[in-house]
């Protein structure tokens, strides 16, 4: 059985490698563009609104903390949900 799987994988390896290369190129391009545009947007906000680096970082940190708290509160494995606490 393992021999058949291996032959099947080897036969499709060139297709996989081409698709993997294309996906990697697309991913790298999108991430680089998002980083470039994000930095430009940050500089614009800082210049136009006078928002300092620490103020913007604080707002983002509070937003992430609130989101994390809300998600954890709803999951039973973190003590929330219908049971009202951990079973033990």
Beta strands, then each sheet from edge to edge (+ up, - down):
end
